[in-house]
């Protein structure tokens, strides 16, 4: 192609057609400029396509992170309901100084579960990755970006609350004089040796277990609140993702 244009220029010069030569030269320059502009535009399209693909990827990762959080919170909610119920049954039985085989089984479960308080939540790693690499602009929707920031403030605040509640319920001194772990005890069996009626005489034990029931109620309430926010945010991101695809 270059040889072709060069030959045309040489023929025009040899034929002494200066006017036509200048017109041709201008036309050739225009063609070159147009070619450069087209190449730049194609390059811009490619860059925009790559950026959009990266944006889609991060939106998908945010959804995946939130799904992990929601799964963890649903487990926390179910566990909090269960342990709180066990503790409430235990404190009522101790206060009334009444027990039977079914209640004893619940008391056994309560004594083995009251301290099993998960204090950790999955992190939103995709957002932290975007932040550290300076790619938050790939969340084009500024309103969504603010919603994510608002959610993360709540997420980390509740994580800190879980850690504090875990410290409060992770105590055993009040039960140490009364409860002995059986030699064949396992994490699933919750088998202990204790004198129920001796426990029922100790108001500190009853009151402490009742406070722990309240802490588990707090765990349930905060987990439910964060779960609703995570579900709402996931729905918003899913709608934004549909616009990007």
C-alpha positions, 0 to 999 in steps of 0.5 A, a space after each residue: 500500500 505504501 509503495 502504491 502511494 509512493 508511485 502515485 507521488 512520483 508519477 505526479 512529480 515527473 509529470 510536473 503536475 504540482 497542483 494535483 500533487 499538493 491536493 494528493 498530499 493533503 488527501 494522503 495526510 487526511 487519510 493518515 489522520 483518519 486512520 490514526 483516529 480510527 486506531 485510537 477509537 478502536 483502542 479506546 473501545 478495547 480499553 472500555 471493554 476491558 474496564 467494563 469486564 473488570 467492573 462486572 467481575 468485581 460486582 460478581 465478587 461483591 455478590 459472592 462475598 455477600 452470599 458468604 456473609 448471609 450464609 454465616 449470618 443465617 447459621 448464627 441466627 439459627 444457633 442463637 435461637 437454639 442456645 437462647 432457648 436452651 438457656 431460658 429453659 435451664 434458668 426456668 428449671 433451676 429457678 423452679 427447682 424442677 427437672 425431668 429427663 427431657 429438661 435434663 437433656 436441654 440443661 446438658 445442651 445449654 451447659 455445653 453450648 452457652 459459650 460457643 459464640 461465633 464472633 467472626 464474620 466473612 470479610 468483604 474481600 472484593 471491596 478491600 481489593 478494589 480499595 487497595 488497588 485504586 479501582 473503586 471507580 469501577 463501581 460506576 453507580 455512586 449511590 451504590 458505592 455509598 450504600 456499600 460504604 454504609 453497609 461496611 460500617 455496620 458490618 464491622 461495627 457488628 463484628 466488634 459487637 460479636 467479639 465483645 459478646 463473645 468475651 462476655 459469654 466465654 466464662 466458666 468460673 461460675 460453673 467450675 465448682 459444680 460441673 465436671 466434664 465426663 471422661 467420654 464427653 465429646 463436642 456433640 454429646 455434651 455429657 457432664 456430671 453435675 448436681 442439678 439441685 445444688 446448682 438450683 440453690 446458687 443464684 449467681 449461676 442462675 442469674 449468670 445463665 439468664 444474662 447469657 441468654 440475653 447476650 444470645 438474644 442480642 446476637 440474634 437481633 444484630 445478626 438479623 439486622 445485618 442479614 437484612 442489610 446484606 440481602 438488600 445490598 446484594 439485591 441492589 448489586 445484582 440489579 446493577 450487574 444486569 445493567 453492566 452485562 
